[in-house]
Amino acid sequence: MKQGIIYLICYALPLPVILVSLFIGSTGQADVGAALGLAYKKIAMSSLSLLEEDSWALIKNIICNVRLPRVLTTFLVGAALSVSGSVLQGIFRNPLVDSYVLGISSGAAFGAALAMTFAFVPVSLAAFAGGILAVLLAYLVARSGSNATIITIVLSGMVISGMFSAGLAIVQYISNPYKLQAIVQWTMGNLHAASWEELKRLYVPVILGLVVVFIYRWRVNVLSLGDDAAKAAGVNPGLDKWILIGCATLLTAITVASVGIISFYGLFLPHIVRMMLGADNRKAIPASIFLGGTFLLVIDDFSRSLFAFEVPIGIFTMLLGGPFFIYLMRKNKLNWH
């Protein structure tokens, strides 16, 4: 595929997908035909009948207060999870690493579930604290002497992830039926609850994390060569790793707290980007921001329009990501080297 077409897909596709997504939903009262027809009559004739005015007010309310915050939230969540996966895979030099393997998502989910059940701190703060705790525990468990190898960190992350998943199950078991239902729905992805209030809590930490990762993107290339090569290049690998891991944890935790667990997305989306642009993170990370947000938005469009009922988006990402990743491994197209 030519480089110009690839860049066009990555950077020009988001806007039309966002616009189309505004007219996709379970209700047929705000489809593109009705909206454009009334908009044309309002502009061309400068007046509408009472019935048309009511329809126009309903369409504006659905698009501006229901679909637009969901579309923007979905785009930010997709960008955050994709970039988080890219950073962790680059730092740990392992194409099978993401926030779930390292325990970040499980820790954030456990913290958020505790906050939802007992309401002792805000959900977003509890999720971030759980994600940070999972990373610290994984590092401490993996540490031998003064160092922690890549393999031991990944293995310890899987163990910590299992422990926090067990803790989440305990919280679900002791919750009352109403809170249990909310937690179960939330663990499968909860984009249907997106609102302007939720978006206001989400966009500042997500944009902050994305900006820091964008600035540090060239350092991910250096860190992926190993600590010795990074030191030879004048980079402090310990400090840079923790800055980038902190950003990845922030991006994962805030998305988990806002919309629940969207499984597998941060694992397979970075591989799609590397298939298109190669393993250079100076190109891959900016592309992950735009392509990650766009692709999750497309998945969400299918999840809320394919059936009469809405399928949780976490189920869709697992159904799509699993077979796709198996195909990549079988065809040796991970494009990691």
Secondary structure as a PSIPRED ss2 file (coil, helix, strand):
# PSIPRED VFORMAT (PSIPRED V4.0)

   1 M C   1.000  0.000  0.000
   2 K C   1.000  0.000  0.000
   3 Q H   0.000  1.000  0.000
   4 G H   0.000  1.000  0.000
   5 I H   0.000  1.000  0.000
   6 I H   0.000  1.000  0.000
   7 Y H   0.000  1.000  0.000
   8 L H   0.000  1.000  0.000
   9 I H   0.000  1.000  0.000
  10 C H   0.000  1.000  0.000
  11 Y H   0.000  1.000  0.000
  12 A H   0.000  1.000  0.000
  13 L C   1.000  0.000  0.000
  14 P H   0.000  1.000  0.000
  15 L H   0.000  1.000  0.000
  16 P H   0.000  1.000  0.000
  17 V H   0.000  1.000  0.000
  18 I H   0.000  1.000  0.000
  19 L H   0.000  1.000  0.000
  20 V H   0.000  1.000  0.000
  21 S H   0.000  1.000  0.000
  22 L C   1.000  0.000  0.000
  23 F C   1.000  0.000  0.000
  24 I C   1.000  0.000  0.000
  25 G C   1.000  0.000  0.000
  26 S C   1.000  0.000  0.000
  27 T C   1.000  0.000  0.000
  28 G C   1.000  0.000  0.000
  29 Q C   1.000  0.000  0.000
  30 A C   1.000  0.000  0.000
  31 D C   1.000  0.000  0.000
  32 V H   0.000  1.000  0.000
  33 G H   0.000  1.000  0.000
  34 A H   0.000  1.000  0.000
  35 A H   0.000  1.000  0.000
  36 L H   0.000  1.000  0.000
  37 G H   0.000  1.000  0.000
  38 L H   0.000  1.000  0.000
  39 A H   0.000  1.000  0.000
  40 Y H   0.000  1.000  0.000
  41 K H   0.000  1.000  0.000
  42 K H   0.000  1.000  0.000
  43 I H   0.000  1.000  0.000
  44 A H   0.000  1.000  0.000
  45 M H   0.000  1.000  0.000
  46 S C   1.000  0.000  0.000
  47 S C   1.000  0.000  0.000
  48 L C   1.000  0.000  0.000
  49 S C   1.000  0.000  0.000
  50 L H   0.000  1.000  0.000
  51 L H   0.000  1.000  0.000
  52 E H   0.000  1.000  0.000
  53 E H   0.000  1.000  0.000
  54 D H   0.000  1.000  0.000
  55 S H   0.000  1.000  0.000
  56 W H   0.000  1.000  0.000
  57 A H   0.000  1.000  0.000
  58 L H   0.000  1.000  0.000
  59 I H   0.000  1.000  0.000
  60 K H   0.000  1.000  0.000
  61 N H   0.000  1.000  0.000
  62 I H   0.000  1.000  0.000
  63 I H   0.000  1.000  0.000
  64 C H   0.000  1.000  0.000
  65 N H   0.000  1.000  0.000
  66 V H   0.000  1.000  0.000
  67 R H   0.000  1.000  0.000
  68 L H   0.000  1.000  0.000
  69 P H   0.000  1.000  0.000
  70 R H   0.000  1.000  0.000
  71 V H   0.000  1.000  0.000
  72 L H   0.000  1.000  0.000
  73 T H   0.000  1.000  0.000
  74 T H   0.000  1.000  0.000
  75 F H   0.000  1.000  0.000
  76 L H   0.000  1.000  0.000
  77 V H   0.000  1.000  0.000
  78 G H   0.000  1.000  0.000
  79 A H   0.000  1.000  0.000
  80 A H   0.000  1.000  0.000
  81 L H   0.000  1.000  0.000
  82 S H   0.000  1.000  0.000
  83 V H   0.000  1.000  0.000
  84 S H   0.000  1.000  0.000
  85 G H   0.000  1.000  0.000
  86 S H   0.000  1.000  0.000
  87 V H   0.000  1.000  0.000
  88 L H   0.000  1.000  0.000
  89 Q H   0.000  1.000  0.000
  90 G H   0.000  1.000  0.000
  91 I H   0.000  1.000  0.000
  92 F C   1.000  0.000  0.000
  93 R C   1.000  0.000  0.000
  94 N C   1.000  0.000  0.000
  95 P C   1.000  0.000  0.000
  96 L C   1.000  0.000  0.000
  97 V C   1.000  0.000  0.000
  98 D C   1.000  0.000  0.000
  99 S C   1.000  0.000  0.000
 100 Y C   1.000  0.000  0.000
 101 V C   1.000  0.000  0.000
 102 L C   1.000  0.000  0.000
 103 G C   1.000  0.000  0.000
 104 I H   0.000  1.000  0.000
 105 S H   0.000  1.000  0.000
 106 S H   0.000  1.000  0.000
 107 G H   0.000  1.000  0.000
 108 A H   0.000  1.000  0.000
 109 A H   0.000  1.000  0.000
 110 F H   0.000  1.000  0.000
 111 G H   0.000  1.000  0.000
 112 A H   0.000  1.000  0.000
 113 A H   0.000  1.000  0.000
 114 L H   0.000  1.000  0.000
 115 A H   0.000  1.000  0.000
 116 M H   0.000  1.000  0.000
 117 T H   0.000  1.000  0.000
 118 F H   0.000  1.000  0.000
 119 A C   1.000  0.000  0.000
 120 F C   1.000  0.000  0.000
 121 V C   1.000  0.000  0.000
 122 P C   1.000  0.000  0.000
 123 V H   0.000  1.000  0.000
 124 S H   0.000  1.000  0.000
 125 L H   0.000  1.000  0.000
 126 A H   0.000  1.000  0.000
 127 A H   0.000  1.000  0.000
 128 F H   0.000  1.000  0.000
 129 A H   0.000  1.000  0.000
 130 G H   0.000  1.000  0.000
 131 G H   0.000  1.000  0.000
 132 I H   0.000  1.000  0.000
 133 L H   0.000  1.000  0.000
 134 A H   0.000  1.000  0.000
 135 V H   0.000  1.000  0.000
 136 L H   0.000  1.000  0.000
 137 L H   0.000  1.000  0.000
 138 A H   0.000  1.000  0.000
 139 Y H   0.000  1.000  0.000
 140 L H   0.000  1.000  0.000
 141 V H   0.000  1.000  0.000
 142 A H   0.000  1.000  0.000
 143 R C   1.000  0.000  0.000
 144 S E   0.000  0.000  1.000
 145 G C   1.000  0.000  0.000
 146 S C   1.000  0.000  0.000
 147 N E   0.000  0.000  1.000
 148 A C   1.000  0.000  0.000
 149 T C   1.000  0.000  0.000
 150 I H   0.000  1.000  0.000
 151 I H   0.000  1.000  0.000
 152 T H   0.000  1.000  0.000
 153 I H   0.000  1.000  0.000
 154 V H   0.000  1.000  0.000
 155 L H   0.000  1.000  0.000
 156 S H   0.000  1.000  0.000
 157 G H   0.000  1.000  0.000
 158 M H   0.000  1.000  0.000
 159 V H   0.000  1.000  0.000
 160 I H   0.000  1.000  0.000
 161 S H   0.000  1.000  0.000
 162 G H   0.000  1.000  0.000
 163 M H   0.000  1.000  0.000
 164 F H   0.000  1.000  0.000
 165 S H   0.000  1.000  0.000
 166 A H   0.000  1.000  0.000
 167 G H   0.000  1.000  0.000
 168 L H   0.000  1.000  0.000
 169 A H   0.000  1.000  0.000
 170 I H   0.000  1.000  0.000
 171 V H   0.000  1.000  0.000
 172 Q H   0.000  1.000  0.000
 173 Y H   0.000  1.000  0.000
 174 I H   0.000  1.000  0.000
 175 S C   1.000  0.000  0.000
 176 N C   1.000  0.000  0.000
 177 P H   0.000  1.000  0.000
 178 Y H   0.000  1.000  0.000
 179 K H   0.000  1.000  0.000
 180 L H   0.000  1.000  0.000
 181 Q H   0.000  1.000  0.000
 182 A H   0.000  1.000  0.000
 183 I H   0.000  1.000  0.000
 184 V H   0.000  1.000  0.000
 185 Q H   0.000  1.000  0.000
 186 W H   0.000  1.000  0.000
 187 T H   0.000  1.000  0.000
 188 M C   1.000  0.000  0.000
 189 G C   1.000  0.000  0.000
 190 N C   1.000  0.000  0.000
 191 L H   0.000  1.000  0.000
 192 H H   0.000  1.000  0.000
 193 A H   0.000  1.000  0.000
 194 A C   1.000  0.000  0.000
 195 S C   1.000  0.000  0.000
 196 W H   0.000  1.000  0.000
 197 E H   0.000  1.000  0.000
 198 E H   0.000  1.000  0.000
 199 L H   0.000  1.000  0.000
 200 K H   0.000  1.000  0.000
 201 R H   0.000  1.000  0.000
 202 L H   0.000  1.000  0.000
 203 Y H   0.000  1.000  0.000
 204 V H   0.000  1.000  0.000
 205 P H   0.000  1.000  0.000
 206 V H   0.000  1.000  0.000
 207 I H   0.000  1.000  0.000
 208 L H   0.000  1.000  0.000
 209 G H   0.000  1.000  0.000
 210 L H   0.000  1.000  0.000
 211 V H   0.000  1.000  0.000
 212 V H   0.000  1.000  0.000
 213 V H   0.000  1.000  0.000
 214 F H   0.000  1.000  0.000
 215 I H   0.000  1.000  0.000
 216 Y C   1.000  0.000  0.000
 217 R H   0.000  1.000  0.000
 218 W H   0.000  1.000  0.000
 219 R H   0.000  1.000  0.000
 220 V H   0.000  1.000  0.000
 221 N H   0.000  1.000  0.000
 222 V H   0.000  1.000  0.000
 223 L H   0.000  1.000  0.000
 224 S C   1.000  0.000  0.000
 225 L C   1.000  0.000  0.000
 226 G C   1.000  0.000  0.000
 227 D H   0.000  1.000  0.000
 228 D H   0.000  1.000  0.000
 229 A H   0.000  1.000  0.000
 230 A H   0.000  1.000  0.000
 231 K H   0.000  1.000  0.000
 232 A H   0.000  1.000  0.000
 233 A C   1.000  0.000  0.000
 234 G C   1.000  0.000  0.000
 235 V C   1.000  0.000  0.000
 236 N C   1.000  0.000  0.000
 237 P H   0.000  1.000  0.000
 238 G H   0.000  1.000  0.000
 239 L H   0.000  1.000  0.000
 240 D H   0.000  1.000  0.000
 241 K H   0.000  1.000  0.000
 242 W H   0.000  1.000  0.000
 243 I H   0.000  1.000  0.000
 244 L H   0.000  1.000  0.000
 245 I H   0.000  1.000  0.000
 246 G H   0.000  1.000  0.000
 247 C H   0.000  1.000  0.000
 248 A H   0.000  1.000  0.000
 249 T H   0.000  1.000  0.000
 250 L H   0.000  1.000  0.000
 251 L H   0.000  1.000  0.000
 252 T H   0.000  1.000  0.000
 253 A H   0.000  1.000  0.000
 254 I H   0.000  1.000  0.000
 255 T H   0.000  1.000  0.000
 256 V H   0.000  1.000  0.000
 257 A H   0.000  1.000  0.000
 258 S H   0.000  1.000  0.000
 259 V H   0.000  1.000  0.000
 260 G C   1.000  0.000  0.000
 261 I C   1.000  0.000  0.000
 262 I C   1.000  0.000  0.000
 263 S C   1.000  0.000  0.000
 264 F C   1.000  0.000  0.000
 265 Y H   0.000  1.000  0.000
 266 G H   0.000  1.000  0.000
 267 L H   0.000  1.000  0.000
 268 F H   0.000  1.000  0.000
 269 L H   0.000  1.000  0.000
 270 P H   0.000  1.000  0.000
 271 H H   0.000  1.000  0.000
 272 I H   0.000  1.000  0.000
 273 V H   0.000  1.000  0.000
 274 R H   0.000  1.000  0.000
 275 M H   0.000  1.000  0.000
 276 M H   0.000  1.000  0.000
 277 L H   0.000  1.000  0.000
 278 G C   1.000  0.000  0.000
 279 A C   1.000  0.000  0.000
 280 D C   1.000  0.000  0.000
 281 N H   0.000  1.000  0.000
 282 R H   0.000  1.000  0.000
 283 K H   0.000  1.000  0.000
 284 A H   0.000  1.000  0.000
 285 I H   0.000  1.000  0.000
 286 P H   0.000  1.000  0.000
 287 A H   0.000  1.000  0.000
 288 S H   0.000  1.000  0.000
 289 I H   0.000  1.000  0.000
 290 F H   0.000  1.000  0.000
 291 L H   0.000  1.000  0.000
 292 G H   0.000  1.000  0.000
 293 G H   0.000  1.000  0.000
 294 T H   0.000  1.000  0.000
 295 F H   0.000  1.000  0.000
 296 L H   0.000  1.000  0.000
 297 L H   0.000  1.000  0.000
 298 V H   0.000  1.000  0.000
 299 I H   0.000  1.000  0.000
 300 D H   0.000  1.000  0.000
 301 D H   0.000  1.000  0.000
 302 F H   0.000  1.000  0.000
 303 S H   0.000  1.000  0.000
 304 R C   1.000  0.000  0.000
 305 S C   1.000  0.000  0.000
 306 L C   1.000  0.000  0.000
 307 F C   1.000  0.000  0.000
 308 A C   1.000  0.000  0.000
 309 F C   1.000  0.000  0.000
 310 E C   1.000  0.000  0.000
 311 V C   1.000  0.000  0.000
 312 P C   1.000  0.000  0.000
 313 I H   0.000  1.000  0.000
 314 G H   0.000  1.000  0.000
 315 I H   0.000  1.000  0.000
 316 F H   0.000  1.000  0.000
 317 T H   0.000  1.000  0.000
 318 M H   0.000  1.000  0.000
 319 L H   0.000  1.000  0.000
 320 L H   0.000  1.000  0.000
 321 G H   0.000  1.000  0.000
 322 G H   0.000  1.000  0.000
 323 P H   0.000  1.000  0.000
 324 F H   0.000  1.000  0.000
 325 F H   0.000  1.000  0.000
 326 I H   0.000  1.000  0.000
 327 Y H   0.000  1.000  0.000
 328 L H   0.000  1.000  0.000
 329 M H   0.000  1.000  0.000
 330 R H   0.000  1.000  0.000
 331 K H   0.000  1.000  0.000
 332 N C   1.000  0.000  0.000
 333 K C   1.000  0.000  0.000
 334 L C   1.000  0.000  0.000
 335 N C   1.000  0.000  0.000
 336 W C   1.000  0.000  0.000
 337 H C   1.000  0.000  0.000
